[in-house]
Amino acid sequence: MAPSPAQLAHAVELERRDEAIATELATVTALAQRTESIRARAANVRDALERHPLQLEELTARRRDADADEVNARAEVSRAEEALARLESSRRHRVEETERARKEIATAQNALADTRAYVQRLEEQRVELEGEHASLRAEAAALVDRARSVADEVRGVDRITEGARREPAASLDELDDWGGQARSALFVARGTLEAERERVVVEANALGSAVLGEPLGASSAALVLRRLERARDG
């Protein structure tokens, strides 16, 4: 049978409510995802910043040892060069002794070159580590700013409890606590919205079944309204 104007008006209202709840649900879901993303990244950044002093200390110790090795390598080159000079100035030096001395110089020079290359790599690692530290500190500040932005949007959600409307964290260390509370509040709001939307869909299906005389299993109020409009148009 064709729906009455009142029944169609009821179906339109149910569709409006369904769409409004769906929009709010999408907002809450997106906010929860953004909150969790900020919280997870903040934990990673905090851990990396906490590791930085130990990494720098280890690198400094390696550099200290490498500098000492370079001093020793330079001394070994000088010793080998002096030994060759003494041989060459001696009237009785043998060719094989001179060749051996030259090989010792080459070996010492190669060792010095390797040591200097290692020192250079350590310096590059130090510069890279300091750069990463600066980037992490900048990201930490950006995460706090992102949290403020999300917190403003969370406070705009009507179904969020008053306790969850707190100001966001002012530092990286506080983001985990803020993120946990916001995520929990959004989870509760999402559950409430999903339950409300289910009730609207159930009501819409009941209306459609009563009008059309057959059970409906529509997943949204909009689908029920389309069925009723087709029945009206015959």
C-alpha positions in Angstrom: 0.0 0.0 0.0 1.1 3.6 -0.6 2.4 5.5 2.4 0.4 8.5 3.8 1.9 11.9 3.8 2.4 11.6 7.6 4.3 8.3 7.1 6.5 9.8 4.4 7.2 12.8 6.6 8.2 10.5 9.4 10.5 8.6 7.1 12.1 11.8 6.0 12.7 12.8 9.6 14.2 9.4 10.3 16.5 9.9 7.3 17.6 13.3 8.6 18.3 11.9 12.0 20.2 9.0 10.5 22.4 11.3 8.4 23.0 13.6 11.3 24.1 10.8 13.5 26.2 9.3 10.7 28.0 12.6 10.2 28.7 13.0 13.9 29.8 9.4 14.1 32.3 10.0 11.2 33.6 13.1 13.1 34.1 11.2 16.3 35.8 8.3 14.5 38.2 10.6 12.8 39.0 12.4 16.0 39.7 9.2 17.7 42.0 8.1 14.9 43.9 11.5 15.0 44.1 11.4 18.8 45.6 7.9 18.7 48.0 8.8 16.0 49.3 11.8 18.0 49.5 9.7 21.1 51.4 6.9 19.4 53.8 9.2 17.6 54.4 11.2 20.8 55.5 7.9 22.5 57.9 7.2 19.7 59.4 10.7 19.8 59.7 10.7 23.6 61.5 7.4 23.5 63.9 8.6 20.8 64.6 11.8 22.7 65.3 9.8 25.9 67.8 7.6 23.9 69.6 10.6 22.5 71.9 11.3 25.6 73.0 7.6 25.7 73.6 7.5 22.0 75.6 10.7 22.1 77.6 9.5 25.1 78.4 6.2 23.3 79.4 8.1 20.1 81.6 10.5 22.2 83.4 7.5 23.7 84.0 6.0 20.3 85.3 9.3 19.0 87.7 9.6 21.9 89.1 6.2 21.3 89.3 6.9 17.5 91.2 10.1 18.2 93.7 8.2 20.3 94.1 5.6 17.6 94.8 8.4 15.1 97.5 9.9 17.3 99.1 6.4 17.6 98.8 5.8 13.8 100.5 9.1 13.1 103.3 8.2 15.5 103.7 4.9 13.8 104.0 6.6 10.4 106.7 8.9 11.8 108.5 6.0 13.4 108.5 4.0 10.1 109.7 7.1 8.1 112.5 7.7 10.6 113.5 4.1 10.4 113.7 4.3 6.6 115.7 7.5 6.8 118.2 6.0 9.1 118.6 3.0 6.8 119.0 5.1 3.7 121.7 7.3 5.5 123.6 4.2 6.5 126.4 3.0 4.1 125.7 -0.6 5.0 121.9 -0.7 4.5 120.6 -3.6 2.5 118.1 -3.4 -0.3 115.7 -5.9 1.3 115.8 -3.9 4.6 115.0 -0.7 2.7 112.1 -2.4 0.9 110.8 -3.8 4.2 111.0 -0.3 5.7 109.1 1.2 2.8 106.4 -1.5 3.2 106.1 -0.7 6.9 105.6 3.0 6.0 102.9 2.0 3.5 101.2 -0.2 6.1 101.3 2.6 8.7 100.0 5.1 6.2 97.1 2.9 5.3 96.3 2.3 8.9 96.4 6.1 9.5 94.1 6.7 6.5 91.6 4.1 7.8 91.7 5.7 11.2 91.1 9.1 9.8 88.2 7.8 7.7 86.7 6.2 10.8 87.0 9.5 12.7 85.3 11.3 9.8 82.4 8.8 9.8 82.0 9.3 13.6 81.9 13.0 13.0 79.2 12.6 10.3 77.2 10.3 12.7 77.5 13.0 15.4 76.2 15.7 13.1 73.4 13.4 11.9 72.5 12.5 15.5 72.3 16.2 16.5 70.2 16.9 13.4 67.8 14.1 14.3 67.6 15.4 17.9 66.7 18.9 16.6 64.1 17.4 14.3 62.6 15.4 17.1 62.3 18.4 19.3 60.6 20.3 16.6 58.2 17.4 16.0 57.5 17.3 19.7 56.4 20.9 19.6 54.3 20.2 16.5 52.6 17.3 18.2 51.6 19.5 21.1 50.2 22.0 18.7 48.3 19.2 16.9 46.9 18.0 20.2 45.6 21.5 20.9 43.8 21.6 17.6 42.3 18.1 18.1 41.3 19.0 21.7 39.4 22.1 20.4 37.5 19.8 18.0 36.8 17.2 20.8 35.3 20.0 22.9 33.0 20.7 20.1 31.4 17.2 20.2 28.2 17.4 22.2 28.3 13.9 23.5 31.8 14.2 25.0 31.7 14.2 28.8 32.8 17.4 30.7 35.8 15.6 32.1 37.2 14.9 28.7 37.0 18.6 27.7 40.3 19.3 29.4 43.0 21.4 27.9 45.5 19.4 25.9 49.0 18.7 27.2 51.5 21.5 27.3 54.5 19.1 26.8 55.3 15.8 25.1 55.4 14.0 28.4 51.8 14.8 29.1 50.4 13.8 25.7 50.0 10.2 26.6 47.7 11.0 29.5 45.7 13.5 27.5 45.5 11.1 24.5 44.3 8.2 26.7 41.5 10.3 28.3 40.4 11.8 24.9 40.4 8.4 23.2 38.3 6.8 26.0 35.8 9.7 25.8 35.5 9.4 22.1 35.1 5.6 22.3 32.2 6.1 24.6 30.7 8.7 22.3 31.1 6.5 19.4 29.3 3.6 21.1 26.4 5.9 22.0 26.1 7.2 18.5 26.2 3.7 17.0 23.4 2.6 19.4 21.3 5.7 18.5 21.8 5.1 14.8 20.8 1.5 15.2 17.6 2.5 16.9 16.8 5.0 14.1 17.3 2.3 11.5 15.2 -0.2 13.5 12.4 2.4 13.7 12.7 3.1 10.0 12.5 -0.6 9.1 9.5 -1.0 11.4 7.8 2.0 9.7 8.5 0.6 6.2 7.4 -2.9 7.1 4.1 -1.6 8.5 3.4 0.4 5.4 4.5 -2.1 2.8 3.3 -5.2 4.6 6.6 -7.0 4.3 9.8 -7.3 6.5 12.6 -4.9 5.6 16.3 -5.3 6.3 17.5 -1.9 5.2 20.8 -0.8 6.6 19.9 2.9 6.7 16.8 5.1 7.0 17.5 6.5 3.5 16.9 3.1 1.9 13.6 2.8 3.7 12.6 6.2 2.5 13.5 5.2 -1.1 11.3 2.1 -0.8 8.4 4.2 0.5 8.8 6.8 -2.2 8.7 4.1 -4.9 5.5 2.7 -3.3 3.9 6.2 -3.3 4.8 6.7 -7.0 3.3 3.4 -7.8 
